[in-house]
Amino acid sequence: MRTNFGKYYVPPTLEKLIDFQKEIGGWEAFNKGLNFFLSLDNFRYFNTPSDVIVFGNIGVDGIHFGFLTDYGSADHLEAAPIVCVSPMEFDSPTKIVAGSLREFLRVNLADQELFYNWFQSEEDYIAAKRRWAEETASSPYRPSEAEEKARQDIIRRLKEVIPMPEIDNPYRYVQEIGLQRQNRITVQTRDGLGIIARLEEGEKHEPFPVDKDTDPDLARLRDFLEIAPKVSKLALFRDVQQNYILRDYEQLCSMVTEEMNRMGLADEAARIW
């Protein structure tokens, strides 16, 4: 758990969730009520960004949720943005889905599918919800009345334990959160998260070419790491994780983690899978 959280304390809302799981009888009841499992011990895939602190997963396709710290620049996790990582979506695995854990919980109770599905428009989203509802109604595996009542009891109790903000339109909320993130980005990255740190006066972003179909030029990378601005190095770290499985590139992994440690990013270096 310490590797996962690094310098950060477990935020109050997550502490309440941990206590809530115990109150309602454990992980199985928690999952039935909230549709995800708590995961606090560094549940990660190779393309989980190293500055994401994971707190949950849905138990299917490796999909998991975490706090985005922006390379340790978040003051605390209670107000850190929440990302969803869908590791099997290799081209676009990571998505900002909420501005905080409490906002995440509100949308999660309304429509978790917004976190790991992509829709062309709100109309497509509404049509998909209608189709899913019809499929559920006709499924022999749909929850019984007793199971649905038990779930609603859990949700009702959760709302008593953790006050959550009202979000009238979850689809528009998730879209707006994504747009707000894009407006903060200084340098774009392949995973879509980007870098929000600012260039220092006189600095210019120096992109380093990363191509998943080409082995990295390690000599060129070494020179880059000697002179590139911090923002450019952070962008490189994101792009490398997006494009390479670092366990298959031992020297590349060593170069990246060594540079992270030199930059004071020991937590992020320790989280690289």
NORRA-V297455 format. One record per run of one state. SS is the DSSP state (H for helix, E for strand, - for the rest). FROM is the first residue (numbers start at 1). TO is the last residue. If there is no record, write none. Layout:
# NORRA-V297455
ss=[SS:SS]
from=[FROM:FROM]
to=[TO:TO]
This chain:
# NORRA-V297455
ss=[-:H:-:H:-:H:-:E:-:E:-:E:-:E:-:E:-:H:-:H:-:H:-:H:-:H:-:E:-:E:-:H:-:H:-:H:-:H:-:H:-]
from=[1:2:6:12:24:27:35:37:39:52:58:64:69:82:86:94:99:101:112:113:117:122:139:145:162:170:185:187:188:195:196:218:228:230:244:246:249:250:263:266:272]
to=[1:5:11:23:26:34:36:38:51:57:63:68:81:85:93:98:100:111:112:116:121:138:144:161:169:184:186:187:194:195:217:227:229:243:245:248:249:262:265:271:273]
